[in-house]
Amino acid sequence: MIRSVVLGTGSCLPERVVTNSDLERIVDTSDEWIVERTGIERRHVAGEGELTSHLAIKAAARALEAAGLGAGDIDLIIVATTTPDDTFPSTAAKVQAGLGISQGAAFDVQAVCSGFIYAITVADSMICAGRAKAALVIGAETLSRLLDWTDRTTCVLFGDGAGAVVLAAREGDDGRGLLAARLHADGRQRDLLYTDGGPSSTQTSGHIRMLGREVFRHAVNNLASVVYEVLEDAKLQPSDIDWIVPHQANKRIIDGTARKLNVDSEKVVLTVQEHGNTSAASVPLALDVAVRDGRIQPGHLVLLEAMGAGFTWGAALVRW
């Protein structure tokens, strides 16, 4: 049996921090309003000339260091991003060059906030099929470039950053690795969360637009449902989970999902207060925080889940 095992994690955040108090000066909002409705206190924002690929390369390099691997060991790079440096080539190709990797495949995945779950599932499939031996799976975003800073319903929510994992093939069945994953999409919900532009439609990147109340309702139901699906696939129960690492979109969504699963909130890794919603980067960012502070230990059962525009959503279950 070949299974994909996580060997290392890494992350990178821009140096610039924007607090809720900073936002009070540019838009009609308040720290109290933002914290009460989202749990967000601050977010990191990319500086002038700081690109998605820059964050991705730094996060990937830290993941490689944690895994004890070098550039010559990687034969697959997948970057989940909604904010690529360029329309083409892929951000993954720029990461490959930036890390000095010349072999293997490199491509981007676009599933918005669910992108990392999609990407790690694709990488696992390729590893288990024998198409790759070691993969860098990265979620990286500069969502601040898509914000309308006059729209208080969206500009307070998002931040920039990158997170990465090294996923490698291991033979045998010692219980470690990615145990199960499920992916979903429903394109009928496009108008609830979208950008009002794109290369083919307006020849611009557009701004983020969202109907927050409707997104909230779909998110809690869909996330709880997909978590039960992967647990059923792995023949496990919610009580078996050691840690949930959710998409850091909104603390109320995270809390609502935990209640539906009847999982203690102390088992939920929460970074939304520090990072805001970093889209595809949020799950690997939170994962790296929990690995490096010692919460996630070998043998722990870790549940990753996310939902984003599209709608897309998914979950992956990993034995550390």
N, C-alpha and C positions, 0 to 999 in steps of 0.2 A: 504494500500500500504506500502510495506517495501522498503526503499531506503538506500543505503550506504552513510554515511556522514563522512567527514574527521573531526576528533576531535583534532588532533594534528600532528605536524611535528617535525622532528629532523634530525641532520646531524653530520658527523664526518669527519675530514680531518687529514691525518698524519701531524706531526709537520714539517717534512723535506720539504723544498720548493726548487724546481729546476727552475732557471730562464733560459730565452733564452741565456743569457750571459754564464751561466754555460755550456749549450750545445755546445756553440761555441768552447769550449776547448776540446770536445771529438769527434765531428763530423763536417763534412764540411757543415756548415750552418751559418746563421747570424740572429741576432734579427730582423733586417729589413725584411729579407726574410720570417721568421716565422709569424711575425705580419701582413705583407701584405697579405699573402695567407691564414691565419687561424684566425687571431685575438688573438692568444694565446700569453700571456706574461710570464706566469709562471704556474707551476703545482705542486701538492703535490705528494710525492713519499713515499711509506711505508718503514719504517726502518727495520733493521735486526730483524727477529722474529715477525714482526708486520703482522698479518694475516687478511684476508678478514673478518673472523668472529669477530675479535677484533673491527674493524671499525663498523661492522653491529650491534654489541651489544651496543656500545656507542650511535650510532644514534638512535637505537630503544628505549633505556632507556630515551633519551631526548624527543622522540616523546610521550612516555608514560607519562612522567612528564607534557608535554604540554597539553596532553589530560585529565590529572587528573585521570588516571587509574593506576591500579597495575597489578602485574603478574597474579593474580587470575581472572582478567577480560578478559584475552585473550584466545581464543580457536582456533586460526588459525594463523600460521606464514608462510609467503611465502617470500623467499629470491630470488631475481633475480640476478644472477651472472654468469659470464663466467670464473671466477677465484676462484673456491671453494678451501677451505683449503685442502681437500682430494678428491680423486675420489669418495669415500663414507666413512662415512655417509654424509648426506647433511649438508651444512652450516647452513640451517634453524634449524636442530636438535641441532647443537652446540649453536646457538643463544638461542634456547629454554632453554637449560641447563644453559647457562650463565646468563639468566635473572631470573632463578628460577621458570620457568613455567613447570608444569608437566602434564597439561591437553591439550586436543585438538590435532590438526594435525600440522605437520611442514614438508615442502618440498621446494625444489629449483625449479626455472624456468630458462631455458636457452634459451634466444632469443637474446643474445648479447645486443646491445645498445637499443633495443626495450623491453628489459626484464621487466623493471618496468611497462610499459604500459600493457604488457601481464599479469604481476602479479596482478596489481590492477584490471584488468578486470576479472580475475579468482576469486579473492577475492570477488568482487562485486557480481558475479554470485552465489557464495556459500552463501553469506549473504542473497541475495534476495530469494534464494531457501530455506532458513531456516536451512542451514547446519552449519552456524557459526553466532555468535552474535557480536564478535569484533575481528578484524584481525590486525596484524602487517604486513605491506607490505614494504619490504626493498629492495633497490638496493644497492649492495655493490661490489666493485671491487678492485683488486690490479693488474691493467693492466700492470704495470711496469714489472711484472714477465714474461710477454709474449713478451717483446720488444727485438728487435735486435738493440743494441745501436750503431751499425755501419751503420744502414739503416736510412739515414736522412729523408726519405719520411714518415717514421712512428714513429720514436722514439721521434720526437718533438711534436707529437699530443696528447699523452695519459698521464693520471694521475690517481691517486688512491683516493678513498674516499667512503663514504656511506651516503645514505639518507633514511629516513623512514617516513611512515605515519601510523596513527592509523585510521582504517576504522571501523565504527560501524553501526549496524542496527538501523534505526529509523522508526517508524510507522507514517502514515499520509503523507500529501503532502503539506509541507510548502515551496516547491520549492528548498530546499537544497539537496545536495548530488550529486552522479554520475548520470548524465542525459542520457548519451549515450557513447558508445565506439565501435570502429571498429578495427579489427586486420587483417593483411594480411601477406602472405609469398610467396616467389618465389624462390624455391631452384635451379632454372636454373642459377641464378646469383652467385652461390657459388664461382666461381673463381675470382670474382672481389674484394672480401674481405674475408680473411680466415686465419687460422693458419696452418702452414705446419707440423703439428704433432698432436698426440692424443693417448690415451691409446690403442686403437684397431689397429691403423695404424703404429705408430712408437714407441710406449711405452714412448713417451716424451710429454711435453705440447706444443712444437713447438713455432714458432715466428709468429707475425702478418705480413701478406703480403697484399698489397692493390694496386689497380689501381685507383688512386685518381680521375682522370678526369671522368672516367666512373661512379664511386660512386657518385660524385657530381651531375651529370646529372640525375641519377635515384632518388637521394634523394629529390631534389627540386620538381620534378614532382609528386612523390609518396606521399610526405608529404602534399602538397597542396591538392591533390585529396582526401586523407583520412580525412583531416580536413573538407572539404566540405561534405563528407559523414556523419560525426557525427553531423554537423550543420543541415543537412537535416533531420536526424533522430529526432533531438530535435526541429525541426521547428524554427530554428533561423538563423540569418545572421552573416557574419563576423563582421559587425558593432556592433553587440550585445556583442562581446567579450571584456571583461575588460583587461584580461591579457593572453598572450600566454607564456607558459613555455615550450620551445623546448628542444630537445636533444642538448646538447652543444658540437657539433662535430666540427663545423667550422663556423666562423662568416659569411662567404660568403653564406653558405647554409642557415643559419638562415635569413639573409637579403633577399636572393632570394625567400624564402618561404613567408616571410611577404609581399613582393611586389606582388607575385602571388595572395595573399589573399586580397590585397589592405588594409592591416592593418598598422596603424602608428607604426613606429619602437619604439616609446616611450611606446607602450603597450607590448613590448617583453622583457621578463626577460633575461638578458644576464650575464652569469658568466664564459663564456669560456675563457676570458682573465685571470682569476684567477685560474681556475681549469683544463683547458684543457679538453680533451674528457675523461670522467670517465665512459663511456659505460652505463651500467644499473643504475649507481649511479647518472648520470648527471641530469636527470629530478627531482628526489626528492631532490637532493642537491640545485638546483636552486630554487625549490619550497620553501624549508625551508628558504633560504635567503630572498625571497620576502615576506614570511609570517612574519618573525621576524623583518624585517625592516619597516613593516607597510604598504607596498604597497598593499598586498592582504587583503581585508576587507570582513566582512560578507556581503553576497548578491552578491559579485562579481562573474562574470562568467569567469572561468579559463579553458583554453584549454591546455592540455598536449599532446605532440606529439613527436615521435621518429622513427628513422629508423636505422637498423643495419644489420650486416652480415647475410647472409642466402639466399636472402635478407628477412628480416622481417621489418614490419613497422605497426604503429598503432597510434590511437589518442583516448583521453578520454576527455569528457566535464564535468566539475564539477561546481556546484553552491555552493559557499563557505558559 
